[in-house]
Amino acid sequence: QSALTQSAAVSGSPGQSITISCTGTTNDVGGHDLVTWYQFRPGKDPRVLIYEVNKRPSPVYGRFSGSKSGNTASLTISGLQAEDEGDYYCCSYSSGAILVFGGGTKLTVL
Amino acid sequence: VQLEQWGAGLLNASETLSLTCAVYGGGFGGSLSGFWWSWVRQPPGKGLEWIGEINYRGVTNYEPSFKGRVTISLDMSRTQVSLSLGPVTAADTAVYYCTKRVSISYYMDVWGRGTTVTVAS
């Protein structure tokens, strides 16, 4: 199973913006607009932040946005808050009707 | 929709992992073509791994690296989804999650609490 590539860690101060990237191939990220971003926080249920590259589920704040260029998808969090600290995973549909995850990015709010 | 999952938490190598996920609150059979029921795992200190999924018709998709070892099945009458993986090795030690996946958009919007499975070598 070839995981999508994410940076292991990112950090930022409250109020700042950060971007997490997710690089795959033409079989997954580049070939389909079916990238999802998940947030994992200790003691909380996993949450969908972005689906279909750039769509937000209704309860998700506008501080979270997604985009894609070629084989790389990105999640941007603006106005960083302490509660944003956690692990973030990208996930893409891949040819062959399978799903593939990124390795995860740990976000630290300084 | 809520997902409650359970299963044996400690196995010996070469045994078969068996987990069950019960779906509460509707959604299993309603809007029948809308959902898939997936299993995802997270080994200690590592990222998430998609294992496979099943829909209400019993159609399955599996991650190729698990093929031959994995079976996902459903019990419509009990609104339960099951995962069978074996024979296991220490590499199968992980937290296993049951999830509900939206069909067209491919995102998993409901997750079980996770079951920790440890395989003793």
Contacts between the chains, C-beta under 8 A, distances in Angstrom:
chain1	res1	chain2	res2	distance
A	1	B	49	6.3
A	1	B	50	7.9
A	1	B	63	5.7
A	1	B	64	7.5
A	1	B	65	4.7
A	3	B	47	6.3
A	34	B	105	7.2
A	34	B	106	4.5
A	36	B	105	8.0
A	36	B	106	6.6
A	36	B	107	4.2
A	36	B	108	7.5
A	38	B	48	7.9
A	38	B	108	7.7
A	45	B	111	6.0
A	46	B	97	7.8
A	46	B	108	7.8
A	46	B	111	4.6
A	48	B	107	5.1
A	48	B	108	7.2
A	48	B	109	5.4
A	51	B	102	7.8
A	51	B	105	5.1
A	51	B	106	7.4
A	51	B	107	4.0
A	52	B	105	5.5
A	52	B	106	7.8
A	52	B	107	7.8
A	55	B	105	7.7
A	57	B	109	7.2
A	89	B	47	6.6
A	89	B	48	5.5
A	91	B	48	7.5
A	91	B	50	7.4
A	91	B	107	7.7
A	91	B	108	7.8
A	93	B	106	4.9
A	96	B	64	7.5
A	97	B	61	4.7
A	98	B	50	6.8
A	98	B	61	6.1
A	98	B	62	7.6
A	98	B	63	5.5
A	98	B	64	7.1
A	99	B	38	7.6
A	99	B	50	4.2
A	99	B	53	7.9
A	99	B	63	7.8
A	99	B	106	6.9
A	100	B	50	6.6
A	101	B	40	7.8
A	101	B	47	5.9
A	101	B	48	4.3
A	101	B	49	6.6
A	101	B	50	6.1
A	102	B	47	6.7
A	103	B	46	7.6
A	103	B	47	4.2
A	104	B	47	4.2
A	104	B	48	6.9
